[in-house]
């Protein structure tokens, strides 16, 4: 292989790994949001409903827009505060 091909292969491997990580983060972020909406925000769940705070709405919106780095920590903390286990991460 030429040096150019080796460099191209390395770049493709890094990009592929980054895309896969983003997909895993997006799925995890959605799982966090779904669990929050099901067990914390949903009045039909049998738990005492907690008022949805603006930061949760922003975090869910950030997840849906692909900014998982902003959404994941907020949703994780809200689920921990509600004494819920976090969903498995991808």
C-alpha positions as CSV (number, residue, x, y, z in Angstrom):
1,X,0.0,0.0,0.0
2,X,1.1,3.5,-0.7
3,X,1.4,6.0,2.1
4,X,-1.6,7.8,0.5
5,X,-3.8,4.7,0.8
6,X,-2.7,4.1,4.4
7,X,-3.6,7.7,5.3
8,X,-7.0,7.4,3.5
9,X,-7.8,4.1,5.3
10,X,-6.9,5.7,8.7
11,X,-9.1,8.7,8.0
12,X,-12.0,6.5,6.9
13,X,-11.7,4.4,10.1
14,X,-11.8,7.5,12.3
15,X,-14.8,8.9,10.5
16,X,-16.6,5.5,10.6
17,X,-16.0,5.3,14.4
18,X,-17.2,8.9,14.9
19,X,-20.4,8.2,12.9
20,X,-21.1,5.0,14.9
21,X,-20.5,6.8,18.2
22,X,-22.9,9.6,17.2
23,X,-25.5,7.0,16.3
24,X,-25.0,5.2,19.6
25,X,-25.3,8.6,21.5
26,X,-28.4,9.5,19.5
27,X,-30.1,6.1,20.4
28,X,-29.0,6.5,24.1
29,X,-30.3,10.0,24.2
30,X,-33.6,8.9,22.8
31,X,-33.8,6.1,25.3
32,X,-33.1,8.5,28.2
33,X,-35.8,10.9,26.9
34,X,-38.3,8.0,26.5
35,X,-37.6,6.7,30.0
36,X,-38.0,10.2,31.4
37,X,-41.3,10.8,29.6
38,X,-42.6,7.3,30.6
39,X,-41.6,7.2,34.3
40,X,-41.1,10.8,35.5
41,X,-43.2,13.1,33.4
42,X,-46.2,10.8,32.6
43,X,-49.0,11.2,35.1
44,X,-50.4,7.8,34.1
45,X,-47.4,5.9,35.4
46,X,-48.5,5.7,39.0
47,X,-45.6,7.7,40.2
48,X,-46.0,11.1,41.7
49,X,-45.6,13.4,38.7
50,X,-42.7,15.8,38.8
51,X,-43.2,19.1,37.0
52,X,-41.2,19.1,33.8
53,X,-38.5,21.7,34.1
54,X,-37.3,23.9,31.2
55,X,-33.9,22.2,31.2
56,X,-35.5,18.8,30.5
57,X,-37.4,20.3,27.5
58,X,-34.2,21.8,26.2
59,X,-32.3,18.5,26.8
60,X,-34.9,16.5,24.8
61,X,-34.9,19.1,22.1
62,X,-31.1,19.0,21.9
63,X,-31.2,15.2,21.6
64,X,-33.7,15.4,18.8
65,X,-31.4,17.9,17.0
66,X,-28.4,15.7,17.4
67,X,-26.6,17.7,20.1
68,X,-26.4,14.7,22.4
69,X,-23.5,16.1,24.4
70,X,-25.9,18.7,25.8
71,X,-28.9,16.5,26.3
72,X,-27.4,13.3,27.8
73,X,-26.0,14.7,31.1
74,X,-29.2,16.6,31.9
75,X,-31.5,13.6,31.3
76,X,-29.1,11.2,33.1
77,X,-29.2,13.5,36.2
78,X,-33.0,13.8,36.1
79,X,-33.4,10.0,36.0
80,X,-30.9,9.6,38.8
81,X,-32.8,12.2,40.8
82,X,-36.0,10.2,40.3
83,X,-34.2,7.1,41.6
84,X,-34.5,5.3,38.2
85,X,-31.8,3.2,36.6
86,X,-30.4,4.5,33.4
87,X,-31.0,2.6,30.2
88,X,-28.1,0.5,28.8
89,X,-25.7,2.6,26.7
90,X,-25.4,1.1,23.3
